Amino acid sequence: MTDIIRDRFNALRDGLAARYLEREVEIDLALHAILAGEHMLTIGPPGTAKSQIIRDIAKSFGGRFFYNLMDRFTTKEDLFGPPDLKAIKEGHFRRVSNGMLQEANFAFFDEIFKTSSAAANSMLTAINERAYKDGDEWIDIPLIAAFAASNELPSDREELGAFFDRFLIRRFVTYIKEPKNFVSMLRLPETPEPLPQLSFEHLREAREAVAAIKFPESAEKLMLDIRATLDLEGIVASDRRWRQTTKVLRASAWLKGYDQVREEDFQILQHCLWQSPQEIKTVLRIILQHANPMEEKVVDLLDSLEEIEEDVRRMVKRVQSDPSPAAKKEMTENGIEWWTKLQDIAKEVRSIRIQAERDGRDTTMIDSARSRVEQVALLVGADAMGLRNMQNFVDKQLNID
């Protein structure tokens, strides 16, 4: 039965990924949050499907979904409902809870860091303890997981720091980058394919299976090594956060069909252990250094691709302002140099992938690098070298597949 439930979770992930292109990581993290009973924060511009993904997940479970757009005027009434006047007349204080946070299975707080500290503090107990005091009575909240979104991190970390810390999983998101995916997004049908349905009983059984995943001594040692190296870099996570990550690691292992946490599961911790954006890449490198040195090379290759893309865009702007023959010649010469670098990167990515397959390792990150090579190659070929029919040329010259 557990295998059937796992298949349903993975089918839900695939169904959502077909609806929301280039959101595979965000979808995967949301499902990990649900399985681990933890909360997730997404940072990025509007129009990136941050709330819609969670809304669709809630529908797949048949769960009650609470949404609130936060601002500095947000009050308890906006979150927990207005006072029940009838109850007040009878001498009791209660709130009208229909459709409010205390009845939600899934909650989404938009523009979370624009709210007041008073509103944020009123939510802390509800989110952490899954409990709410309604008058003199404490009531349990059936909250599976809370999700939040913001265009930016809080400017006053001291004021909202406690609230920020309650979101174990944190992820930056951007608009669709790859041209093929952008075109595919434009062609998506107005009425998408139905998503697989799950139940709360499925979730209960899945969580029991996740809790039963073994956390061997090798995983404990790996966590100690990562923690020690992060400490040397001045990146410190609380004991509570480290303990919470074990649930996410178990969820990762369960979704892959393992019976215990493995080295490759630790990569998900890149979304759990940073406190500022400047730490994100360092955290990832340290995790890969200990858990998967092969994929640490992939990070270096991705950095090289980012540098090439920045150089191309900078050169394009220069030629636009100075369309002289000399400038265009320089662009072409640089294009040839960039193309040579891309061929070398593509070759190394292929080599790493072959080795990963031999070792039976997950290739998700490597496949992402392959897509990135293709994306930058299309940019170089079209903008720097003036080539047409780029897709066939890229497939042939770089042997992406």
Secondary structure, 3 states (H helix, E strand, C coil): CHHHHHHHHHHHHHHHHHHCCCCHHHHHHHHHHHHHCCCEEEECCCCCCHHHHHHHHHHHHCCCEEEEECCCCCCHHHHHCCECHHHHHCCCCCECCCCCHHHCCEEEEECHHHCCHHHHHHHHHHHHHCEEEECCEEEECCCCEEEEEECCCCCCHHHHHHHHHCCCEEEECCCCCCHHHHHHHHCCCCCCCCCCCCCHHHHHHHHHHHHCCECCHHHHHHHHHHHHHHHHCCCCCCHHHHHHHHHHHHHHHHHHCCCECCHHHHHHHHHCCCCCHHHHHHHHHHHHHHHCHHHHHHHHHHHHHHHHHHHHHHHHHHHHHCCCHHHHHHHHHHHHHHHHHHHHHHHHHHHHHHHHHHCCCCCHHHHHHHHHHHHHHHHHHHHHCCCCCHHHHHHHHHCCC
